[in-house]
Amino acid sequence: MSSIMQLASLPISCANGNEVPHAMQLTEGSVGSVSGEEGSEDGSEGGWEESSSCVQSLEVRLGSRSDARSFKFIHVNPSLPIPPQLPPNQPLHCLIHKLTEDILTSSTPTSKFRLQNLQTYCTQNSVEVIDSFESVKSLMNRSTIQEKLLKCLPTEMVPEYTVYTGEEEELEGLKFPLICKPLEAAGTRGSHRMSVVLDEKGLDGVPERSILQSYINHSSTLFKTYVLGPHVRVFTRSSLPNLPPHGTGKVEFDSQEEYPTSEMFGIEEEQIYEKPILEEKVYKDIAERIKKEFGISLFGFDVVVGEGGRVRVVDVNYFPSYKEMITEVPGLLRKFLEEKGGEGESLLV
């Protein structure tokens, strides 16, 4: 076993679903990652680009920073035997992945094989998986996410919600407007397609496998929070507008694109409350609670602050883009790996 403190000789492995596997010498050591094939098994849209782009951009950032000279990415194709893909006498020490598509469709033969192939290799060779497939699985379903948030956070920090299958009684206790999200939180392009439902008429055409969540007016400000091990960073983004209580119909949008404006809701002048503020001690406490409950170390979560300063966590996602902190990622990832070794453990990926 190699100690994490011997970082100059640590290989970290990297795998991408459809690529021809190859080793890329970035520096003296190596960094590994795996990404999957989005939507390829269940007939949904898209390929593997979305998840692999996160891994690929991380690779580029690590390779272009002087403080990351101890890392090398080794791409590993989980559909093929692992050992022949590795350089001679250079086993994997840690595995960084974004296999959300395979985890989502783990009951299908292809995804099941890919996950088992990697897990078997990692188990037999004492390779640490960051983060475990089982832990990541809990982030594939928005109902599961809500349930786990209610276990680790005060109830008032989690918006009221229901799993909607088209039955009227499922709306009991909820008030319009509502935000409608697909039950599947990742792994398909459709997981990002949402709508704001303003009244009962807006429920027409809402997919039956959906989460309906109370809409929180938050003065068009979203606190995008990134977690990389013990390191937490928060960035503000423009978000959905404050809505009056008597709208009609629904407004659809893609959460990975620009949000609808107040004009799209027929609002001539948006009522803005006081500027939202998210205190450091609050978001760091939330990060620790989520980390422990979900058993993950690479994740993001979204926070909105409503009228009166009430904080709500509205989403959690695995292995986010970290795009607002592009210059920090290489150094923080290295610190994260060093700190794991600082606990007296070996880093095995």
C-alpha positions as CSV (number, residue, x, y, z in Angstrom):
1,M,0.0,0.0,0.0
2,S,1.1,3.5,-0.8
3,S,0.7,6.1,1.9
4,I,-1.2,9.2,0.8
5,M,1.7,11.2,2.0
6,Q,3.7,9.7,-0.9
7,L,1.6,11.7,-3.3
8,A,4.3,12.1,-5.9
9,S,4.0,8.4,-6.7
10,L,0.2,8.0,-6.3
11,P,-1.7,6.9,-9.4
12,I,-5.4,7.9,-9.4
13,S,-7.4,6.1,-12.1
14,C,-9.8,7.6,-14.5
15,A,-12.5,5.9,-16.7
16,N,-14.8,7.2,-19.4
17,G,-17.6,5.1,-20.9
18,N,-17.3,5.3,-24.6
19,E,-13.7,6.4,-25.1
20,V,-10.9,4.3,-26.2
21,P,-9.1,3.8,-22.9
22,H,-5.7,5.4,-22.5
23,A,-3.3,6.6,-19.9
24,M,-2.5,10.3,-19.8
25,Q,0.7,11.3,-18.1
26,L,-0.1,14.7,-16.5
27,T,2.6,14.7,-13.9
28,E,4.6,12.4,-11.7
29,G,1.6,10.4,-10.3
30,S,-1.9,9.6,-11.6
31,V,-5.6,10.4,-11.0
32,G,-8.4,8.1,-12.0
33,S,-12.0,8.7,-12.9
34,V,-14.9,6.9,-14.5
35,S,-18.0,8.2,-16.2
36,G,-20.9,6.5,-17.8
37,E,-23.2,6.4,-20.8
38,E,-26.2,8.7,-20.1
39,G,-29.5,7.3,-21.1
40,S,-28.2,4.5,-23.3
41,E,-30.0,1.6,-21.5
42,D,-33.5,2.9,-20.9
43,G,-34.1,4.5,-24.3
44,S,-33.8,8.1,-22.9
45,E,-32.1,10.8,-24.7
46,G,-28.4,11.6,-24.9
47,G,-25.1,9.9,-24.7
48,W,-22.4,9.9,-22.0
49,E,-21.2,13.4,-22.7
50,E,-22.7,15.2,-19.7
51,S,-21.2,13.0,-17.0
52,S,-17.9,12.5,-18.7
53,S,-17.5,16.3,-19.3
54,C,-17.3,16.8,-15.6
55,V,-14.5,14.3,-15.3
56,Q,-12.7,15.5,-18.3
57,S,-12.8,19.1,-17.2
58,L,-11.5,18.1,-13.8
59,E,-8.7,16.3,-15.6
60,V,-7.8,19.3,-17.6
61,R,-7.8,21.5,-14.5
62,L,-5.6,19.2,-12.6
63,G,-3.2,18.8,-15.5
64,S,-2.9,22.6,-16.1
65,R,-2.1,23.6,-12.5
66,S,1.4,23.6,-11.0
67,D,0.0,22.5,-7.6
68,A,-1.3,19.3,-9.1
69,R,2.0,17.9,-10.4
70,S,1.6,14.7,-8.4
71,F,-1.4,13.5,-10.4
72,K,-2.0,11.5,-13.5
73,F,-5.3,10.5,-15.0
74,I,-5.7,6.9,-16.2
75,H,-8.9,6.5,-18.2
76,V,-10.5,3.2,-17.5
77,N,-13.4,1.7,-19.6
78,P,-15.6,-0.2,-17.1
79,S,-16.9,-2.3,-20.0
80,L,-13.5,-4.0,-20.4
81,P,-11.2,-5.9,-18.1
82,I,-9.4,-3.4,-15.9
83,P,-5.8,-4.7,-15.4
84,P,-4.9,-4.6,-19.2
85,Q,-5.8,-0.9,-19.3
86,L,-3.3,0.1,-16.6
87,P,0.4,0.9,-17.1
88,P,2.8,-1.9,-16.1
89,N,3.5,-2.0,-12.4
90,Q,1.2,0.9,-11.7
91,P,-2.0,-0.3,-9.9
92,L,-4.8,2.0,-9.1
93,H,-4.8,3.7,-5.7
94,C,-8.1,5.6,-5.9
95,L,-11.1,5.7,-8.2
96,I,-13.0,8.9,-8.9
97,H,-16.1,8.4,-11.0
98,K,-19.4,9.8,-12.2
99,L,-21.3,6.6,-13.1
100,T,-24.7,8.1,-12.3
101,E,-26.2,6.7,-15.5
102,D,-25.0,3.1,-14.8
103,I,-26.1,3.4,-11.1
104,L,-29.5,4.6,-12.2
105,T,-29.9,1.7,-14.6
106,S,-28.0,-0.8,-12.5
107,S,-30.7,-3.5,-13.1
108,T,-29.9,-3.6,-16.8
109,P,-27.3,-6.2,-18.0
110,T,-24.9,-3.6,-19.4
111,S,-24.8,-1.3,-16.4
112,K,-24.8,-4.2,-14.0
113,F,-21.8,-5.6,-15.6
114,R,-19.9,-2.3,-15.7
115,L,-20.5,-1.6,-12.0
116,Q,-19.7,-5.2,-11.0
117,N,-16.5,-5.2,-13.1
118,L,-15.2,-2.1,-11.4
119,Q,-16.4,-3.1,-7.9
120,T,-14.8,-6.5,-8.2
121,Y,-11.5,-5.0,-9.3
122,C,-11.6,-2.4,-6.5
123,T,-12.5,-4.9,-3.8
124,Q,-9.8,-7.4,-4.9
125,N,-7.1,-4.8,-5.1
126,S,-8.0,-2.6,-2.1
127,V,-8.9,0.3,-4.3
128,E,-10.9,3.1,-2.5
129,V,-13.9,4.3,-4.5
130,I,-14.7,8.0,-4.1
131,D,-17.7,7.8,-3.6
132,S,-19.2,4.3,-3.2
133,F,-21.7,3.3,-5.8
134,E,-24.2,2.5,-3.0
135,S,-23.9,6.0,-1.5
136,V,-24.3,7.7,-4.9
137,K,-27.4,5.6,-5.6
138,S,-29.3,7.5,-2.9
139,L,-28.9,10.6,-5.0
140,M,-30.5,9.1,-8.1
141,N,-34.1,9.6,-6.8
142,R,-35.5,12.9,-5.6
143,S,-37.9,11.2,-3.2
144,T,-35.0,9.4,-1.5
145,I,-33.1,12.7,-1.4
146,Q,-36.0,14.4,0.4
147,E,-36.3,11.6,2.9
148,K,-32.7,11.7,3.8
149,L,-32.6,15.4,4.1
150,L,-35.5,15.2,6.6
151,K,-33.3,12.8,8.6
152,C,-30.3,15.0,8.8
153,L,-31.8,18.6,8.7
154,P,-34.4,20.4,10.8
155,T,-37.8,19.9,9.2
156,E,-38.2,23.6,8.5
157,M,-35.1,23.5,6.2
158,V,-36.7,21.0,3.8
159,P,-39.6,22.3,1.6
160,E,-42.8,20.4,1.8
161,Y,-43.3,17.9,-1.1
162,T,-45.2,15.0,-2.4
163,V,-44.5,12.2,-4.9
164,Y,-47.1,12.9,-7.6
165,T,-48.8,10.1,-9.5
166,G,-51.8,12.0,-10.6
167,E,-54.0,11.5,-7.6
168,E,-55.7,14.6,-6.1
169,E,-55.2,13.5,-2.5
170,E,-51.4,13.6,-3.0
171,L,-51.7,17.4,-3.1
172,E,-53.1,17.6,0.5
173,G,-51.3,20.1,2.6
174,L,-49.5,21.8,-0.4
175,K,-50.3,25.2,-1.7
176,F,-49.7,26.6,-5.2
177,P,-47.3,27.6,-6.7
178,L,-45.4,24.3,-6.8
179,I,-42.2,23.3,-8.5
180,C,-42.4,20.1,-10.4
181,K,-39.2,18.0,-10.8
182,P,-38.7,14.5,-12.3
183,L,-38.4,11.7,-9.8
184,E,-35.1,10.7,-11.4
185,A,-32.5,13.2,-10.2
186,A,-29.7,12.3,-12.5
187,G,-28.7,9.9,-15.3
188,T,-31.0,11.2,-18.0
189,R,-31.3,14.5,-19.8
190,G,-34.9,14.6,-18.7
191,S,-33.9,14.8,-15.1
192,H,-33.2,18.5,-15.6
193,R,-36.6,19.4,-17.1
194,M,-38.8,21.1,-14.6
195,S,-41.8,23.3,-14.4
196,V,-43.4,25.8,-12.0
197,V,-47.1,24.8,-11.5
198,L,-49.1,27.9,-10.7
199,D,-52.6,26.2,-10.1
200,E,-54.5,23.0,-10.7
201,K,-54.7,23.8,-14.4
202,G,-51.0,23.6,-14.5
203,L,-51.0,20.0,-13.4
204,D,-52.3,19.0,-16.9
205,G,-49.4,17.1,-18.6
206,V,-47.3,16.8,-15.5
207,P,-45.4,13.5,-15.6
208,E,-46.7,11.0,-13.2
209,R,-43.2,10.1,-11.8
210,S,-42.7,13.6,-10.4
211,I,-41.9,15.4,-7.2
212,L,-44.1,18.4,-6.4
213,Q,-42.3,20.7,-4.0
214,S,-43.4,23.9,-2.4
215,Y,-42.2,26.9,-4.3
216,I,-40.2,29.3,-2.1
217,N,-40.0,32.9,-3.0
218,H,-36.3,33.7,-2.7
219,S,-35.7,37.0,-4.4
220,S,-34.2,35.4,-7.5
221,T,-31.1,34.3,-5.6
222,L,-29.8,30.7,-5.5
223,F,-26.9,29.7,-3.3
224,K,-25.0,27.1,-5.2
225,T,-22.9,25.2,-2.7
226,Y,-20.0,22.9,-3.7
227,V,-18.4,20.3,-1.4
228,L,-15.0,18.7,-2.1
229,G,-14.2,16.6,1.0
230,P,-13.9,19.1,3.9
231,H,-13.8,22.1,1.6
232,V,-17.1,24.0,1.1
233,R,-17.6,26.9,-1.3
234,V,-20.8,29.0,-2.0
235,F,-21.6,31.0,-5.1
236,T,-24.8,33.0,-5.9
237,R,-26.7,32.5,-9.1
238,S,-29.7,34.2,-10.6
239,S,-32.8,32.1,-10.0
240,L,-36.6,32.1,-10.4
241,P,-38.5,35.2,-9.5
242,N,-40.8,35.8,-6.5
243,L,-44.3,34.8,-7.5
244,P,-47.7,36.0,-6.4
245,P,-50.2,33.4,-5.1
246,H,-52.8,33.6,-7.9
247,G,-51.0,32.7,-11.2
248,T,-52.4,30.1,-13.6
249,G,-51.0,27.4,-15.8
250,K,-47.4,26.4,-15.7
251,V,-44.0,27.6,-16.9
252,E,-41.5,24.9,-18.1
253,F,-37.7,25.2,-18.0
254,D,-34.4,23.3,-18.0
255,S,-32.5,23.7,-14.8
256,Q,-29.2,23.6,-16.7
257,E,-30.2,26.6,-18.8
258,E,-31.3,30.1,-18.0
259,Y,-34.2,30.3,-15.6
260,P,-37.5,31.8,-16.6
261,T,-37.8,35.6,-16.0
262,S,-40.7,37.4,-14.2
263,E,-42.0,38.4,-17.6
264,M,-42.6,34.8,-18.5
265,F,-44.8,34.5,-15.5
266,G,-46.8,37.6,-16.6
267,I,-45.3,39.7,-13.7
268,E,-44.7,43.3,-14.7
269,E,-42.7,44.2,-11.6
270,E,-41.3,41.6,-9.2
271,Q,-41.6,42.2,-5.5
272,I,-38.1,41.8,-4.0
273,Y,-37.7,41.2,-0.3
274,E,-34.5,41.9,1.6
275,K,-31.3,40.7,-0.1
276,P,-30.9,37.0,0.9
277,I,-27.9,36.2,3.1
278,L,-26.5,32.7,3.8
279,E,-24.1,32.6,6.7
280,E,-21.0,30.5,6.6
281,K,-21.7,28.6,9.7
282,V,-25.1,27.6,8.3
283,Y,-24.0,26.3,4.9
284,K,-21.0,24.5,6.5
285,D,-23.2,22.8,9.0
286,I,-25.6,21.7,6.2
287,A,-22.6,20.3,4.3
288,E,-21.5,18.2,7.2
289,R,-24.9,16.8,7.8
290,I,-25.5,15.9,4.2
291,K,-22.0,14.3,4.0
292,K,-22.7,12.1,7.0
293,E,-26.2,11.1,6.0
294,F,-25.5,10.3,2.4
295,G,-21.9,9.0,2.9
296,I,-20.5,11.2,0.1
297,S,-17.6,13.6,-0.3
298,L,-18.0,15.1,-3.8
299,F,-21.3,16.8,-4.1
300,G,-23.3,20.0,-4.4
301,F,-26.5,21.3,-2.9
302,D,-28.7,24.3,-3.6
303,V,-30.0,26.6,-0.9
304,V,-32.7,29.3,-1.1
305,V,-33.3,31.9,1.6
306,G,-37.0,33.0,1.9
307,E,-38.7,35.9,3.4
308,G,-37.5,36.4,7.0
309,G,-34.2,34.7,6.4
310,R,-35.6,31.1,6.5
311,V,-33.1,28.7,4.9
312,R,-34.2,25.7,2.7
313,V,-32.2,23.1,0.9
314,V,-33.9,22.5,-2.4
315,D,-31.6,20.0,-4.1
316,V,-28.5,17.8,-3.7
317,N,-26.4,16.4,-6.6
318,Y,-23.4,14.2,-7.0
319,F,-20.1,15.4,-8.5
320,P,-21.2,18.8,-9.7
321,S,-19.3,20.9,-12.3
322,Y,-17.5,23.0,-9.7
323,K,-17.4,25.5,-12.6
324,E,-17.4,28.7,-10.4
325,M,-14.3,27.4,-8.6
326,I,-12.3,26.2,-11.6
327,T,-9.0,27.6,-10.3
328,E,-9.4,26.1,-6.8
329,V,-10.3,22.5,-7.8
330,P,-6.8,21.1,-8.3
331,G,-5.4,22.4,-5.0
332,L,-8.5,21.4,-3.1
333,L,-8.6,17.9,-4.5
334,R,-4.9,17.4,-3.6
335,K,-5.6,18.7,-0.1
336,F,-8.6,16.4,0.2
337,L,-6.4,13.4,-0.7
338,E,-3.6,14.5,1.6
339,E,-6.0,15.0,4.5
340,K,-7.3,11.4,4.0
341,G,-3.8,10.2,4.4
342,G,-3.3,12.6,7.3
343,E,-5.7,10.4,9.3
344,G,-3.2,7.6,9.1
345,E,-4.9,5.8,6.2
346,S,-3.6,4.7,2.9
347,L,-5.2,6.2,-0.2
348,L,-6.3,3.3,-2.4
349,V,-8.1,4.3,-5.5
